[in-house]
């Protein structure tokens, strides 16, 4: 299995980390929007170090378009840190049924509302999320929802980049330091496609098979009954060999995919909507 390259941290990442801890220490008690990814895991860790475990609460969205493995991993990480962790159960929102281009904003707004209500009920002064400096260079419609609800982004404010966060996570021994970037399962479907929970489950199962074969971070995009697999271009030949050795098409067809293809252009963000470049928002 390959892991993301570990780019060197930006200049002064220790000073940025100190600024992060200082900012968190001044917040009192915080609720962390916790996905279990690289960024929110480091934020949760830093908040615990700055405030102590009694003043930090983690909350994770539990909905059909978030892979079960990710939810379980987040719960395990929070437990290992000795922190209070809530799963927020959310049935599939009908506003997302047609996978609209503004799905990220709609989802983030729903989550922010739930988190802010929870924080108010528990007397937590701030809700924080794991956005970082690199996110400013991407089209992130969810930012609008964060600002509408007053959710703070301490990693971003401290000037921490993804490379900084990976380097710091490695230094602190966090298991997520080399975790591949993740995105919700809705990103595997084109905008405008009718979302069916059974399809999301199939996509999740298919990507789990790819992980078992050593392709962590691979994407299985669904186009009708076609499963289009994306891995980095240098690994396409390896995917073909693994497919032949382990009957990948047969295993995926048994899940209900009729056709299985490998995308020769490799993994890239927003590929389900390449006819509409302005909609490239997730990976």
N, C-alpha and C positions, 0 to 999 in steps of 0.2 A: 504494500500500500504506500502510495506517495503522499506526502503532506505538503502544505504550502511552503514555498521558499521563505526563509526567515530573513527578510530584508533588514538592514541595519536600522536601528532607531534614529530618529531625527536628532539634530543637535540639542543638547540640554534636556534629554528626556527625564533625567533624575530631577532637575529643577521643575519641570512641568508636573512630575508626580508629586513633588512637595507642594506645589500650588494646588493640585487636586485635593490632597489631604487637608490642607488648610481650609479650602472652601467647604469641604464636607464637614469639617469639625465645627464650622460656624452655623450649620443648618439645624442643629438640635437633633430631632428625630426624623428619619427619612423612610419613604417607601420607594423601593427600587423596582422599576419595570424590568423584569428579569426573564430573558429568553434562554439563557444558558449558553449563548454565543460568546465569542472572544471578548467583545466590548462590555457587555452587561455583566459578565462574570468578573472581569477586573474591577469594574465599578462597584460591584457588590463586595468584593474582597477589600477594596480601599475604604469603602464606607464602614465596614466592620472594624478595620484597623483604626480609623479616625474617630469613630463614635462609640465603639463597643457593641457587642451583639444584642444587647437589650434595646438599643435605639435604632436598629435596622430591621426592616421587614421587606421580604421579597414577594413579588406577585407575578404569576405567569398566566398568560391567556391559554385556556384549554378549549380549543374549538376544532372542528373537523379538518380545517385547512392548515393546521400545524401538525407536523408528523408526531405520532405518539412517542417515538424514540426520543425526540427533542424535549418533549414535555417531561418524560421520565428522567432524562439526563439532567434537566434543570432542577427537578426535585432532589435528585441525588447530590448535586453540587451544593444546594442550599443546606441540605441536611449535613453534609460533610463540614460545612462552615459553622454549624451549630446555630443556624438562624431560623427565625420564624418564617415560614413560606406558605403562601396561599395559592391554590389553583383557582382561577376564575372561570367557571364553566360558562361557555357561551354557545348556544345552539347556532347552527348555520344562519347568518343574517340574510334575510331575503333581499336586502339592498345589494348584496354581492352575488346574487344568483346568476346574473348575466356577465359576471367578471368584468365590471366596468373599468375604464382607464383610471378612474380616481379611487380604485379599490383600497389603495394604501391609505389615502386620506380618510376614507369612510371607516376603515378598520381601526386606524389609530385614534380617530375621534371617539369611537365606541370604547376603546380600551382606556383612553385618557379619562373619559367620564367615569368609568367604573373605578379606576385607580384613585381619582380625586375624591370620589364619594367614600371609598374605603379609608383613605388617609384622614378625611375629616371625621369619620366615625371613630377612628382610633386615636385621634389627637396627634397625628403625625404632621409635622409642619411643612414638609416638602415632598413632592413626587419628583423622582429623577430618572432619566433614561440614559442609554449608552451611546448616543450619537457622538461621533468624534470629528476631528477636523477634516478628515478626508471626505466625510459625507457632504461637506459644503460644495465639493466639486461635482456632485451628482444631482440628478433631478430627483428630489425626495419630497413628494407631495405631503407625506406624513408630517413634515416639519410644521406645516400650517396648523395642524391639530395640536401639536405640542405647545405651540405658542398661544393658541386660543385658550388652552386650559392652564397655562402657567407652569408647564412641566419643565424643569431645569435639565440641562445637559452638561454636567460638570466636566466630563472628559473633553468636550469641545471647548468649553470656556477656558480650560487649562492649556489648550493648544496641543493636546495629544493626538497623534496620528495613529493609524492602524499599526504601522511598524513599531511605534513607541509602545503601544499596548501589548503587542506580541512579545516584544523584548522584555518588558516589565513582567508580563505574565510568566515568561520562562524563568526569569530571575527569582520570582516568588514561588516557583514550583507548581503553578496552576496547570492542570491537565489540558486546558483549552488553548494553550499558547499557540499550538499548531493546528487548531481545528479549522477545517475548511469553512468558507463563508456559506451560510445557509439562507434560505428565503422560504416564505410560506408556499404551500403546494399550489396556490392559485397562480403562481408565476409559471407553472408548467402548462398552462392552458392559454390559448389566445384570448385577448379581450373580445367580449361579445359572445363567447362560448357559454352555453348553459352548463352551470356547475352542478354535478351530481355527486353526492357524498361517496357513492360506490366507486366512481372514477378516481376520486382523491385517494381512497384506500388502495386502489390498484396501483396508482403511481407510487404511493409510499412503499408498498410491497415490492414493486419493481426496483426501486432505488435501494431497498435493503438488500436485494439479491446482488446488485452492482457493488455495494459496499462489501458484501461477503467475498466477492471475487477480487477485491483489492482496489476498487474504484471509488474511494470516498470522495464526495463532492461532485460525482457525476450527476447529470440531469437527465431525467426521462420526461420529455415533452410529449403531450398527448394531442393528436390531431385526428379527431374522429376515432377510428379503430387502429390508427398508426401510432406506434411508440417510437419516437425519434430520440436516440441516445446521444448525448453530448459529453465528450471527455476532451481534455486538452489535446491539440493536434499531435504532439509527440507520442501520445499514448493510444492513438487510434489503432495502430498495428497490434499493440498489446491487447486491446479490447477485442479485435477480431480473433486473435489466437485464443483468448480466454473463452470467447463465445463458442468457438469450435470445440474446445476441450470440455466445456461444461454445459453444452446445449442451451446456451442462453436464449435463443429464439423459442425453443420448446418450452422452457420454463416460463417465459413471459406469455406465450400463447395460452398456456394453462391458466393464466390469470385473467384471460379475456382479451388480450391484445391480439389483433388479427395479423398485423404486419409489424415487423421489427426492423428498424433501420439505424445505421450509425451516421451521424452528420459529419461529413468530411471537412466542414469549416471549423469543427471543434467547438468547445464550450465557449459561450459568450453571453453577456447579459442581455436580457430583453429579446432573445431570439424568436420568441413566439409572436412578436409584433414588429418584425423588421420592416414591414411595409409602412409603419408609422413610427419613425425614429423618435418623435417627441414623447412617445409612451414608454421608452426604455427606462424603467425605474428600479427593477430588481434583478437578482441574478438567478 
